[in-house]
Amino acid sequence: MRTFIPIFLFLCLFAGHYQLEAQSKMWVFFQDKGPEVEQQLLHPVRFLSETALERRKERQIAFTISDLPVYEGYLSRLETMGLKPLMRSRWLNAVVVDLPSSRVDEVAALPCVSHIQRVQTLVRTR
């Protein structure tokens, strides 16, 4: 027990000098859907299943730019920066990445990025 207390105090002091940078999940929103959007809109079968296309036809829902996936070129750019998309949203035109706070400005400065927002988490209270 006597050796435990000094070791514990040492570890507390040592840990106080070195702080790990917290990873934060962030939404990275993109400016657009990439080049050749008009060409992609002509071929919805590339992005939607036959079932989805039939359902849209029955309900008279048009294929729009929101239905296009996030542009792969933008995702590749993030991956070259060491940021792997954890989740994609074609309708938000955004991805979730683990982004250290020290790199937020670097990613926000990319010409394809419109803005960055922290992922909100819900906490249940009883």
LOGUFI-923546 format. One record per residue (C-alpha): residue number from 1; residue in one letter; chain; x, y, z. Coordinates in pm, 1 decimal, m for minus. Layout:
> NUM; A; A; X; Y; Z
...
//
This chain:
> 1; M; A; 0.0; 0.0; 0.0
> 2; R; A; 287.7; 236.5; 77.3
> 3; T; A; 433.6; 195.1; m271.0
> 4; F; A; 97.5; 232.6; m438.4
> 5; I; A; 39.3; 591.9; m323.1
> 6; P; A; 372.2; 736.4; m453.1
> 7; I; A; 333.1; 552.2; m783.6
> 8; F; A; m24.7; 677.6; m816.2
> 9; L; A; 84.5; 1036.1; m743.3
> 10; F; A; 368.5; 1010.2; m994.2
> 11; L; A; 132.2; 885.6; m1262.4
> 12; C; A; m111.4; 1167.9; m1191.7
> 13; L; A; 162.7; 1429.8; m1219.9
> 14; F; A; 311.7; 1266.4; m1530.6
> 15; A; A; m28.1; 1247.1; m1699.2
> 16; G; A; m88.3; 1612.9; m1622.0
> 17; H; A; 208.4; 1712.8; m1837.7
> 18; Y; A; 96.7; 1512.0; m2138.1
> 19; Q; A; m251.8; 1559.1; m2265.9
> 20; L; A; m382.4; 1352.0; m2550.8
> 21; E; A; m567.4; 1548.7; m2811.9
> 22; A; A; m928.2; 1441.0; m2807.9
> 23; Q; A; m1074.6; 1311.8; m3128.8
> 24; S; A; m1411.8; 1462.3; m3202.6
> 25; K; A; m1663.0; 1332.7; m3448.6
> 26; M; A; m1738.6; 1610.8; m3693.9
> 27; W; A; m1970.4; 1652.0; m3988.9
> 28; V; A; m1782.9; 1778.4; m4294.7
> 29; F; A; m2030.3; 1939.1; m4537.9
> 30; F; A; m1934.0; 1980.8; m4902.1
> 31; Q; A; m2005.6; 2272.5; m5136.8
> 32; D; A; m2148.2; 2061.7; m5417.6
> 33; K; A; m2182.1; 1711.2; m5561.3
> 34; G; A; m1867.5; 1742.8; m5772.3
> 35; P; A; m1819.0; 1789.2; m6145.5
> 36; E; A; m2053.5; 1655.3; m6413.3
> 37; V; A; m2366.7; 1663.2; m6198.2
> 38; E; A; m2590.5; 1708.3; m6502.8
> 39; Q; A; m2442.6; 1395.2; m6662.8
> 40; Q; A; m2495.2; 1195.0; m6344.5
> 41; L; A; m2858.1; 1306.6; m6318.9
> 42; L; A; m2924.3; 1146.6; m6656.8
> 43; H; A; m2835.3; 799.8; m6520.1
> 44; P; A; m3021.3; 746.9; m6190.5
> 45; V; A; m2988.7; 369.4; m6222.1
> 46; R; A; m2623.3; 408.0; m6121.6
> 47; F; A; m2722.0; 544.8; m5780.7
> 48; L; A; m3064.6; 398.6; m5700.3
> 49; S; A; m3187.9; 40.8; m5710.0
> 50; E; A; m3454.2; m69.8; m5958.5
> 51; T; A; m3698.6; m104.4; m5668.8
> 52; A; A; m3634.5; 253.0; m5557.1
> 53; L; A; m3675.4; 381.1; m5913.1
> 54; E; A; m4006.4; 194.7; m5952.7
> 55; R; A; m4133.8; 328.6; m5620.4
> 56; R; A; m4042.7; 681.6; m5724.5
> 57; K; A; m4214.5; 636.7; m6057.4
> 58; E; A; m4535.6; 513.3; m5889.5
> 59; R; A; m4534.6; 806.2; m5647.4
> 60; Q; A; m4414.5; 1056.7; m5908.4
> 61; I; A; m4102.0; 1150.4; m5716.6
> 62; A; A; m3832.2; 1303.7; m5934.3
> 63; F; A; m3465.6; 1206.0; m5919.2
> 64; T; A; m3284.4; 1516.1; m5791.1
> 65; I; A; m2933.4; 1627.0; m5710.1
> 66; S; A; m2993.5; 1526.4; m5346.2
> 67; D; A; m3012.4; 1164.0; m5458.5
> 68; L; A; m2655.7; 1170.5; m5589.8
> 69; P; A; m2392.4; 1023.6; m5357.1
> 70; V; A; m2116.0; 1229.4; m5198.9
> 71; Y; A; m1851.9; 1290.4; m5463.9
> 72; E; A; m1576.7; 1028.0; m5437.1
> 73; G; A; m1307.5; 1282.9; m5522.9
> 74; Y; A; m1387.0; 1477.2; m5205.9
> 75; L; A; m1374.2; 1159.4; m4999.5
> 76; S; A; m1037.5; 1069.2; m5153.1
> 77; R; A; m906.1; 1414.8; m5060.5
> 78; L; A; m1003.3; 1359.5; m4696.1
> 79; E; A; m846.0; 1013.5; m4697.2
> 80; T; A; m514.6; 1153.8; m4827.7
> 81; M; A; m523.0; 1379.7; m4521.6
> 82; G; A; m559.4; 1071.8; m4299.7
> 83; L; A; m930.5; 1121.8; m4232.4
> 84; K; A; m1148.4; 818.8; m4292.4
> 85; P; A; m1521.3; 882.2; m4336.9
> 86; L; A; m1717.0; 696.6; m4067.9
> 87; M; A; m2057.3; 773.1; m4215.3
> 88; R; A; m2191.4; 933.0; m4533.5
> 89; S; A; m2511.2; 1121.8; m4602.1
> 90; R; A; m2598.7; 1182.1; m4964.4
> 91; W; A; m2893.5; 1403.6; m4869.5
> 92; L; A; m2685.0; 1624.0; m4641.6
> 93; N; A; m2388.8; 1599.3; m4882.9
> 94; A; A; m2165.1; 1538.8; m4584.4
> 95; V; A; m1952.9; 1281.3; m4404.5
> 96; V; A; m1866.3; 1216.9; m4040.6
> 97; V; A; m1495.7; 1190.4; m3958.0
> 98; D; A; m1285.4; 1175.4; m3642.5
> 99; L; A; m1126.1; 1517.1; m3661.2
> 100; P; A; m883.3; 1656.6; m3402.4
> 101; S; A; m965.6; 2014.0; m3307.9
> 102; S; A; m620.1; 2122.9; m3423.5
> 103; R; A; m707.0; 2020.8; m3781.4
> 104; V; A; m1054.9; 2173.8; m3812.6
> 105; D; A; m924.1; 2491.9; m3978.0
> 106; E; A; m710.5; 2288.7; m4219.1
> 107; V; A; m1010.0; 2085.6; m4338.3
> 108; A; A; m1243.4; 2387.6; m4342.2
> 109; A; A; m999.2; 2565.3; m4575.8
> 110; L; A; m1045.2; 2303.5; m4848.7
> 111; P; A; m1228.5; 2457.2; m5146.2
> 112; C; A; m1480.6; 2171.2; m5155.3
> 113; V; A; m1584.4; 2210.6; m4788.6
> 114; S; A; m1871.0; 2443.8; m4705.3
> 115; H; A; m1857.5; 2408.3; m4326.6
> 116; I; A; m1782.1; 2175.3; m4036.2
> 117; Q; A; m2011.3; 2097.1; m3744.7
> 118; R; A; m1960.2; 1883.7; m3434.1
> 119; V; A; m2174.7; 1570.7; m3422.9
> 120; Q; A; m2437.7; 1615.9; m3153.8
> 121; T; A; m2496.4; 1330.2; m2912.9
> 122; L; A; m2815.3; 1278.7; m2722.3
> 123; V; A; m2808.6; 1182.6; m2356.9
> 124; R; A; m3112.3; 1021.0; m2204.5
> 125; T; A; m3212.9; 1158.3; m1866.0
> 126; R; A; m3463.6; 987.1; m1644.0
//
